[in-house]
Amino acid sequence: MTLLWIWFCASAVSLVSSRVTFHGHKVIQVQLETKEHVELIKSMDKMFHLNFWTPDSSSRLAPNMTTDFHIHAKHTDSVLQLLKKNTIKFEVLFHDLQAGIEAQLDSPRRKKSKHKYIKYNDWNAIADWMRAMSTKHSDLVSQMTIGKTYEGNPMYVLKVGQSSKAGPAIFMDCGIHAREWISPAFCQWFVRELVSGYAKDEGIKNMLTNLNFYILPVFNIDGYIYTWTTDRMWRKNRSPSSDEMCYGTDLNRNFNISWCDIGSSDDPCTEIYCGKCPGSEVETKNVANFILNNLSSIKAYISIHSYSQMLLYPYSYTFDPAPNSQELDEISEGAVSALSSLYKTKYVYGSSASTIYPTSGSSDDWAYAQGIRYSFTFELRDRGKHGFLLPESQIRATCKETTLAVQYIANYVLSHSS
């Protein structure tokens, strides 16, 4: 392992006790117009070990693509000079990444913060909120434990709905990638919308009378906690690897579907490490087992990510169309139209491989392969201005518009389930 790479792995060392900071680090957005531009960025990645935000690896770069990446403070001058010398168009998104991290929260957090829907909540606040929701709204909400994470945190799913029948149901997860904070924020918001809407919205009442939601507000709990306590930019889970310097597996590369093929890596120090084997991570196993145990009722799978403003459907690991790709495309068109109707937010939609980039071992492809024919992945706001650091001031609008899209999908599933 090179000394340069150790910087990016440093936050993964299990004995780290202090918070990782990013003073002087920059995030830039680059317009790749030619093959030469692509090759230059790839060579810069080898020299400076750039940390890619989108796409998630330099191996995915192609002409006519926009890429966002994070640069260590000591390499910023060299990177910017190379871009200028080669007349590549770029924009600095964050001049000081640490300042951007601190600006994401509207106000400093106390050790014990009260749960709020328009704030980012730490894991303890979310766990308390889940217990409170299942107690206060026991007629609609029940909490179940589907297992524990690598570090022993219980993984909770909220079942929302009145139906005691075997189906239909929708499984939705948030926070599979730890640094995508807007994702868990949406799951919390959506539960509230269902519960509060039941008494005053006939559409929601009908939906919850005939359809159940299984909602996992935080998939990658260990990683999420780590983003609050140690490294805000952490992506993976926190399981150890064979390399003592690097921790974590990308849980969205760990499912048993074309595992560790395209768009993933067997190098544990990378952000897209696929794990030791298919389903090697306990978090992956817990979710897969829950879905398999409820497969007769689960008719749709929805995974919430950020960022890019996209609605994606299978396949991720191949450019071949899914058997019901036309139907998935029509549903996506309707969902995106519903979402955009509120604030005119622009989303694109399509199959994952062709719309964003190819990946293997992803949860949505795995769910689809189990027979869940309505499988979707949302990439929420924005398109790079804030990236993973979407300000709290945008939580409300993001969640309100996304709720319209998810409701559209849910109503479609309800009307097309036997």
N, C-alpha and C positions, 0 to 999 in steps of 0.2 A: 504494500500500500504506500502511495506517495505521501510526502508530508503535506502537499497541497490538499489532498483529499481528506486528511485528518480533520481539517477545519470543519468540513460539513458533517463529519461523523461525531465531532466533539460533543454535541448535545445529546448523543445517544449513549454515552458512557454511563453505566448504572450508578456510579458513585458521585455523579454531578449533584451538588447540593445548591448551587447558586443559579440564579436566573440567567439564561443566555440573552445577551443584548446585541443590538444591530446598529450601533452608532456609526454613521458614515457609510453604511451599506446602501446600495441603490437598487431599484427595480426599474428596468427599462423595457419598452415595447419596441420591437424592431419589425420593419416591413421587409420581408424576404421576397425579392422580385425575380431573382435569377438563381440558377444552380450554383454560380460562384458565391452568391451571398450565403446560400445554405452551407457550402463547404467551409466558408470562412467562420461561420458561427460554430460549426462542429469542431473546427481546429481550435477556436478560442475555448470551447468547452474542455478540450483535452489539456490546454495550457492552464486554464484558470478554474476549472471545475465549476461552471455556472450551475446555479440551482434553478431549474426550469419550473415556472408556474403553469404555463400553457404553451405548447403541449407539455406533457410531464417528462419528456426525455428528448435529447437532441437527435436521437435516432428517428424521430417522427417528422423532423423538419423537411419542408418541401417548398419549392418556388410558389409564389403567390400566397404565402401564408404569413400571418402575424404571430409573433412569438413574444412572450413576456418571460424575463428571467431576472433572477436576483444575483447581485455581484457583491462579493466581499469588499469592504472599504479599501483594502490594500491593492485591489486589482482594478478599481473603477477607472482610474486615469488611463491605464493601458487599454482597457476595453473600449472606452469612449474614443480614444485616439485612433484605434484600428477601424472603428465604424466610420469616423469622419474621413479617414484616409481613403477608405474604399467607397465613399459616397453612398453609404447605406442610410436610409431614412430611419430615424428612431426618435422616441420621446421618452424622457425620464418621468416615470410614473411616481416614484418615491425618491426624492433627493436624499432623504435620511429615513431608512426603513424603521428605525426605532421610534422616530417621531410619528410615523404613520401608525405604528402599533399603539402608541399611547393616545393618539387622536381617535382611534376607533371607538373607544368608550366615552360616552358623554360626560361621565364623572368617575372619579376614582372609586374602587370597590372596597368596602370594609370586609373584614374577615368573615362576617356572617351577614350576607346580603339577602334582603327579601326578594322573593321571586317576582319578576315583572315580565310581561309579554313583549314590551317594547325595549327591553334591555337584553344583553347577552348574560345568561345565567351560568354559574359554574355547576359542576356535577352535583354537589351537595344540595344546592337550591333546586335543581331539576328533580333529584330523587325525592326531596321533601314534597315538591309540587305533585309528583305522581301519586304519592300516598294520600295527599290531601284530596286530589281529584277523585280517586277511587272511594274515598270515605264520604265526601260531600255529595257526590253524584253516583251513589252505589246502584241506582236504578238504571244507569246507562254505562257506567265505567267500572271495569274490574281490572285489577293489577295481577299479573302473573310473572313468575320468575322462570326464565328459560335456561338458566345456567349461570356460570360465573366466568369472568374474564381471566386472562393469564395472571393478573395481580390480585384476583380474588374479589373483584367488585361484582355484585349481582347484576345480571342483565334483565331489565324489566320490560315487559310488553304491556301496553294498555289495550284491553279489548273495549271498543266503544260501539254500542248498538244494543237494541232491545231483543234482537232475534236470538232465540235459544235453539234454533234449528241448525242443521249441519252446514248450511250455506245459504247464499253465497257470501264470500268475504274477500276483503282486500288486505294484503299485507303491505305495510309501508315502513321503510326505515330511513333514518336520518343519521348523519355524522359518521359514516363509514371511514371518511378521511378526517382526521382530528382537527386540522386547521380551518375547516370550512364551517365556521361558526354559524352562519346564517341558516345552515341546514337543520341543526337541532332546534333553532329558534322557530323555524317553520312548523316542525312537528308539534311543538308546544302550542303554537298559535292555532293550528288546525284542530287539535283536540278541543280547545276552548270554543272554536267556531261551531263544532258539532254539538257540544253540550249546550251552549247558550242558544243556538239556533233551533234546538229541538222543540222548545216551547213556543216559539214565535214564527217559525218558518215552516210552512207545510211541506216544502220540498225536502228539507233536511229531516223533518219528522218521518216522512214516507221512506226516505233513504235509510234511516236508522231503525225503522220498524222492520225492514226487509233485508238489510245488509249489515254485516259486521265489519268493523275495521280492526285490524291488529296493527298497532303502532308501536314501533321501537324508537323512542326519541333520541337515543344515543347508542349507536352500534359499537363504536370504538371508544369505550369509556376510558380505558387506561390512557390512550393517546390524547383524548380530550382533556382529561385531568392534567396531563403533562403540558399541554398548551397553556394552561392557566398558571401552572406552578413553575415551569422551567423554560420551555422553548415554544413561543407562540407559533412558530412556523413548522412545528412537527406534523407529519402526515400519517405515519404508519401506526401499528399497535406497538406494544412495548415488550414483546417476547424477545429473549436473547437469541443470538445466532451463533454459528460456528466461529465467526470473526469477533473476537472479544472487544473490538473497538466499535462495532456497529450493532444496533438493536432494531427490531421492528420488521414486520411484514406488511406489505400493502394488502389489506383484507379484500380489496376489490380486484386482486390478481390471484387470490388463493382458492377460488371455487373450482370444483372439479368439472371444468368445461374447457377443452383445448388448453389445459394448464401449462403455464410457462412457455407458451409458444410465442405468438406475435405480441409486441407491445408490453412485454414484461421482462424481468431479468432474474438470473439465478445468483446475482451478486448481492449479498445481504447489505452492502453499504449503499445501494441505490434506493431511490424513492419508490421504485416499482418492483421491488423484490417480491417474488411470487411465493416464497416460503419453502420449507424443506420438501414438501410433497403436497398433492392436492388435498385441500381441507386440513392442512396441518395445524392451523390455528384454532384454539378453543372457541373463539368468538365466531369463526366461520362455522364450526361444527354445531354450535348452539342454534344459530339461525337456520342452518340447513335442516337440522333435526326437527325444529319447530314447524317449519314449512312442510316437511315431508309427513309429519304426524297429522297435519291439518290439510293435506293436499286435496282431499275430496271436497273441501269447502272453499279453498282459496282460488279465486278466479282471476285475480289481478295482482301484480307485484309492482310497486312504485318505490324507487330509490331516489332520495333527494341529495343532490350535490351542489357545489358551486365551483367555479363561476364560468359563464360564457353565454347565458341566456339561450339555452337550447332545450328541446324536448326530443329525446332519443328513444329508439326501440331496436330490438335485435335485427341483425346480429352485430356484435362487436369484433368477433374473431375472424370473420370472413366477409367479403363483399357480396357473397351470394345472398339473394333476397330470402327472408323468412317466408314460410308457406303462406301466412296471412298478412304479408307485408302491405298489401293494398289497404286492407282493413285498418291496420295499425297506422298507416299514413293518414287515412281519413279521420281516425280518432284524434291523431296528433294535430291535424289541421283545425278541427273543432275546438280542441283544448287550447291551442295557441290563440285562436280567435277570441275565446272567452277571456283568456288572460289579458290580451292586449286591449280589450274593450274598456278597461278601467283607467289606465294611465298611458295608453298607446305605447307600452313597452314592446320593443321589437324582439321577437324570438324566431329562431329558425328551427326546423324539425326535419327528422329523417332517420335512417338507420345509423347506428353508432359509427360503424367503420367508415362510412362514406361522409358523414356529417361532421364528426369531430376527429377521430383517428382510430385505428384498429387497436384492440386490446384483447387479451385472453384471460380466462379465469375470472371473468366479471360476474357479479351477482345476478344481473338482469338476464344474461344469456343462460346462466345455470337455471334460474327460475323458469325461463321459457322452455328449456329442455326437459323440465319435469312435467310439462303439459299445461303450464300457466300461460295461456295464449295472449293475455294482455299484460305485457311486461314493458315498463317504461323507466327511463332515467331522466330526471330534471337536472339541468345545470342552471342554477338561479343567477340573480344579478351578481356583478355587472359584467361588462365586457373588457375590463382591465384597468379602468381608472383607479378603482380601489382593490379589485381582485379579492383576495382572501380577507381583506381588512375592510369589508363593507361597513360603513358607519352605522351606529345604532339608529340614527335618524332615518335610515332607509328600511328598517325592519318592518314597520307597519305596512308600508306600500308594497314591499316585496311579498309579504305574507298574504295580504289581501288579494293581490292579483293571482298568486299561485293557488290560493284556495279555489278560485273560480275554475282554474284548469283542472284541478284534482276532482272537484265536484262534477265537472263535465265527464271526466273518465268514469267516475263512480256511477253516474246515472246511466252511462252507456253500458257498463258492465251489468248493472241491475236489470236493464231492459233486454239484455242479450244472454242472460243466464237461465238455463233450464231449471 
